[in-house]
Amino acid sequence: MPVDHDSNLPRGLVLASYPRSGSNWIRAIMGHAFFGGDEGFLSIRNLGDTTPGETVEFRGRPCPVYKTHGRTEEISQSIDAAAVITVHRHPLDVLLSALNFLNARGQAAFFRDGICMSVNDILAAGDIDYYIDKFCAEDGISQFSRGCGTYSGYHRDLKQFCETRTAFEIVYEDMFAAPDGKILDLYRFVTGGGDCDAGLIRRGAEAQSSQFLSLQKTAYTHRTLLSAQQIARFRAGYRDTLEAMGYCDDREITA
């Protein structure tokens, strides 16, 4: 049941995700669906920006769209959330994406012996087990914890937050498997109905991603990069969260 809205806060639609879960791709899709392409991507501002972005007609009412990796408390304190769009991705792929992200930004403190390395270099050095164990022990990426907490805690709190709000969940792997259908579902969620050219939106977002975001949009990246033993190691160390998020069913490989 939706909660009563706080009229003292600005109203808006929130795109929420743990870092490295694919929200930039979703921002590009939403930009092309609602805001006219490349400029639209920039119109989805960070939650807390003093200048709101452009508005989208959400169920007949204008709402600016914000994105955040912050805790649900930040959302509650910053905005009257008309709706929440959540994105989640397999945590092992979040780890791989985060390694490349932190390497590119020179975050040496995260890396073994303080030496920044890409995923490919880590694999070549035989060090991936260290980072698998680190993710499991710390329940996520320590460099992200100040803003969003642990991986499992973030998703647990966000799920509870959405139970009392109008919400739409995007599973990254499902979006990748059938993008046009999921884009249409997202469009109908925001507008309350109607149709769109999902293929055109997808192609525009992909072109923008390649040009501006340097995104590698793949589902279950770990399946092609890691061995069965490495995947089994992660699953053994992170089983409860994987099961809670639906990643220990037929969609997930078994070692």
C-alpha positions as CSV (number, residue, x, y, z in Angstrom):
1,M,0.0,0.0,0.0
2,P,1.5,3.4,-0.9
3,V,2.3,5.7,2.0
4,D,1.1,9.2,2.5
5,H,3.4,11.7,0.8
6,D,5.3,14.4,2.7
7,S,4.2,17.6,1.1
8,N,7.1,19.4,2.6
9,L,9.6,17.6,0.4
10,P,10.0,17.9,-3.4
11,R,8.3,15.2,-5.3
12,G,10.2,13.0,-7.7
13,L,10.9,9.6,-9.2
14,V,14.1,7.8,-7.9
15,L,16.4,5.3,-9.7
16,A,18.1,3.4,-6.9
17,S,20.9,0.8,-7.2
18,Y,24.0,-0.5,-5.5
19,P,27.1,0.8,-7.4
20,R,28.2,-1.0,-10.6
21,S,24.7,-2.6,-11.0
22,G,24.0,-1.1,-14.4
23,S,22.2,2.1,-13.5
24,N,24.1,4.1,-16.1
25,W,22.7,1.9,-18.8
26,I,19.2,2.3,-17.4
27,R,19.8,6.1,-17.3
28,A,20.6,6.0,-21.0
29,I,17.5,4.0,-21.7
30,M,15.3,6.4,-19.7
31,G,17.0,9.4,-21.3
32,H,16.1,8.2,-24.8
33,A,12.6,7.1,-23.7
34,F,11.6,10.3,-21.9
35,F,14.1,13.1,-22.4
36,G,15.2,13.0,-26.0
37,G,18.5,11.2,-26.1
38,D,21.9,12.3,-25.0
39,E,20.8,15.4,-23.1
40,G,18.2,13.3,-21.4
41,F,20.9,11.1,-19.7
42,L,22.3,14.2,-18.0
43,S,18.8,15.3,-17.0
44,I,18.6,12.4,-14.5
45,R,20.5,14.1,-11.6
46,N,22.0,12.8,-8.5
47,L,19.7,12.8,-5.5
48,G,20.6,15.9,-3.5
49,D,21.5,18.1,-6.4
50,T,20.2,21.6,-5.8
51,T,19.0,22.0,-9.4
52,P,16.5,19.3,-10.4
53,G,16.6,17.8,-13.9
54,E,13.9,17.8,-16.5
55,T,10.5,16.3,-15.5
56,V,8.8,13.2,-16.8
57,E,5.0,12.8,-16.8
58,F,4.6,10.1,-14.1
59,R,1.0,8.9,-14.1
60,G,-0.1,12.3,-15.4
61,R,1.9,14.4,-13.0
62,P,5.3,16.0,-13.7
63,C,8.2,14.6,-11.7
64,P,11.9,15.1,-11.9
65,V,14.0,11.9,-12.0
66,Y,16.9,11.4,-9.6
67,K,19.4,8.6,-9.3
68,T,21.1,7.4,-6.1
69,H,23.3,4.7,-4.6
70,G,22.5,6.0,-1.1
71,R,20.6,4.3,1.7
72,T,16.9,4.5,1.9
73,E,17.2,7.0,4.7
74,E,18.8,9.4,2.3
75,I,15.8,9.0,-0.1
76,S,13.3,9.6,2.7
77,Q,15.1,12.7,3.9
78,S,15.6,14.2,0.5
79,I,12.5,13.6,-1.6
80,D,8.9,12.6,-1.6
81,A,9.3,9.5,-3.7
82,A,6.4,9.2,-6.1
83,A,7.9,6.0,-7.2
84,V,11.2,4.0,-7.0
85,I,12.9,2.2,-9.9
86,T,15.4,-0.3,-8.5
87,V,18.2,-2.1,-10.4
88,H,20.0,-5.2,-9.2
89,R,22.8,-7.3,-10.7
90,H,24.5,-10.6,-9.8
91,P,27.0,-9.7,-7.0
92,L,29.9,-11.5,-8.7
93,D,29.5,-9.3,-11.7
94,V,29.2,-6.3,-9.4
95,L,32.6,-7.3,-8.0
96,L,34.2,-7.7,-11.5
97,S,32.8,-4.3,-12.6
98,A,33.9,-2.7,-9.4
99,L,37.5,-4.0,-9.8
100,N,37.8,-2.3,-13.2
101,F,36.1,0.8,-11.9
102,L,38.4,1.2,-8.9
103,N,41.5,0.4,-11.0
104,A,40.6,3.1,-13.5
105,R,40.3,5.6,-10.6
106,G,43.5,4.6,-9.0
107,Q,41.9,3.4,-5.7
108,A,45.0,1.6,-4.6
109,A,43.8,1.1,-1.0
110,F,41.3,-1.5,-2.2
111,F,43.8,-3.6,-3.9
112,R,46.2,-6.3,-2.7
113,D,49.5,-4.8,-1.7
114,G,48.2,-1.4,-2.8
115,I,48.7,-2.2,-6.5
116,C,45.9,-1.3,-8.8
117,M,45.0,-4.0,-11.4
118,S,42.3,-4.6,-13.9
119,V,40.2,-7.8,-13.8
120,N,42.3,-9.3,-16.7
121,D,45.5,-8.6,-14.9
122,I,44.1,-10.0,-11.6
123,L,43.1,-13.2,-13.4
124,A,46.5,-13.5,-15.1
125,A,48.2,-13.1,-11.7
126,G,46.0,-15.8,-10.2
127,D,44.7,-13.4,-7.5
128,I,40.9,-13.4,-8.1
129,D,40.3,-15.7,-5.1
130,Y,41.6,-13.0,-2.9
131,Y,39.0,-10.5,-4.1
132,I,36.2,-13.2,-4.0
133,D,37.0,-13.8,-0.4
134,K,37.2,-10.1,0.3
135,F,33.8,-9.4,-1.2
136,C,32.2,-12.2,0.8
137,A,33.9,-11.2,4.1
138,E,33.0,-7.5,3.7
139,D,29.6,-8.2,2.2
140,G,30.3,-6.0,-0.8
141,I,32.8,-3.4,-1.9
142,S,34.4,-1.6,1.1
143,Q,34.9,1.6,-0.9
144,F,31.2,1.8,-1.5
145,S,30.1,1.0,2.1
146,R,30.2,4.6,3.4
147,G,27.5,5.7,1.0
148,C,25.3,2.6,0.7
149,G,26.4,0.1,3.3
150,T,26.8,-3.6,2.6
151,Y,25.6,-5.3,-0.6
152,S,23.1,-7.5,1.1
153,G,22.0,-4.8,3.6
154,Y,21.4,-2.3,0.8
155,H,19.2,-4.6,-1.1
156,R,17.3,-5.8,2.0
157,D,16.6,-2.3,3.1
158,L,15.6,-1.2,-0.4
159,K,13.2,-4.1,-0.8
160,Q,11.5,-3.2,2.5
161,F,11.4,0.5,1.5
162,C,9.7,-0.4,-1.8
163,E,7.0,-2.5,-0.1
164,T,5.2,0.6,0.9
165,R,5.8,2.6,-2.3
166,T,5.0,2.4,-6.0
167,A,8.0,0.5,-7.3
168,F,9.4,-1.2,-10.4
169,E,12.3,-3.7,-10.2
170,I,14.8,-4.1,-13.0
171,V,16.9,-7.3,-12.9
172,Y,20.0,-6.5,-15.0
173,E,20.2,-9.9,-16.5
174,D,16.6,-10.0,-17.5
175,M,16.9,-6.6,-19.1
176,F,19.9,-7.8,-21.1
177,A,18.1,-11.0,-22.1
178,A,15.0,-9.3,-23.4
179,P,15.6,-5.5,-23.6
180,D,12.8,-4.4,-25.8
181,G,10.1,-6.1,-23.7
182,K,11.6,-4.8,-20.5
183,I,12.0,-1.2,-21.9
184,L,8.3,-1.4,-22.8
185,D,7.4,-2.5,-19.3
186,L,9.5,0.4,-17.8
187,Y,7.8,2.9,-20.2
188,R,4.3,1.7,-19.2
189,F,5.2,1.8,-15.5
190,V,6.2,5.4,-15.8
191,T,3.5,6.6,-18.1
192,G,0.7,4.4,-16.7
193,G,0.2,2.8,-20.1
194,G,0.8,3.3,-23.8
195,D,3.4,2.1,-26.2
196,C,6.8,3.2,-27.4
197,D,9.4,2.2,-30.0
198,A,11.5,0.1,-27.6
199,G,13.9,-1.0,-30.3
200,L,14.6,2.7,-31.2
201,I,15.1,3.5,-27.5
202,R,17.5,0.6,-27.1
203,R,19.6,1.4,-30.1
204,G,19.9,5.0,-29.1
205,A,20.9,4.0,-25.6
206,E,23.5,1.5,-26.9
207,A,25.0,4.1,-29.2
208,Q,25.1,6.6,-26.4
209,S,26.6,4.1,-24.0
210,S,29.4,3.3,-26.5
211,Q,30.1,6.9,-27.2
212,F,29.8,8.5,-23.7
213,L,29.7,5.8,-21.0
214,S,32.2,3.1,-22.3
215,L,29.8,0.5,-20.9
216,Q,30.3,-3.2,-21.4
217,K,26.7,-4.5,-21.3
218,T,26.9,-8.2,-20.7
219,A,24.9,-10.5,-18.5
220,Y,26.6,-13.0,-16.2
221,T,30.1,-11.8,-17.1
222,H,31.6,-14.1,-14.5
223,R,30.6,-17.1,-16.5
224,T,33.0,-16.3,-19.3
225,L,35.8,-14.9,-17.2
226,L,35.9,-17.3,-14.2
227,S,36.4,-21.0,-13.7
228,A,33.8,-23.3,-12.3
229,Q,35.9,-23.6,-9.2
230,Q,36.1,-19.8,-8.7
231,I,32.4,-19.4,-9.2
232,A,31.8,-22.3,-6.7
233,R,34.0,-20.5,-4.2
234,F,31.9,-17.3,-4.4
235,R,28.7,-19.2,-4.2
236,A,29.9,-21.1,-1.1
237,G,30.9,-17.8,0.6
238,Y,27.9,-15.8,-0.4
239,R,25.1,-18.4,-0.6
240,D,22.5,-16.8,1.7
241,T,22.5,-13.5,-0.3
242,L,22.5,-15.3,-3.6
243,E,19.5,-17.3,-2.6
244,A,17.7,-14.3,-1.2
245,M,18.1,-12.5,-4.5
246,G,17.1,-15.4,-6.7
247,Y,20.6,-16.2,-8.1
248,C,20.7,-19.8,-7.1
249,D,18.0,-21.0,-9.4
250,D,18.0,-22.4,-12.9
251,R,19.4,-19.1,-14.3
252,E,22.7,-19.6,-12.4
253,I,25.2,-22.2,-13.4
254,T,26.2,-25.0,-11.1
255,A,29.9,-25.8,-10.7
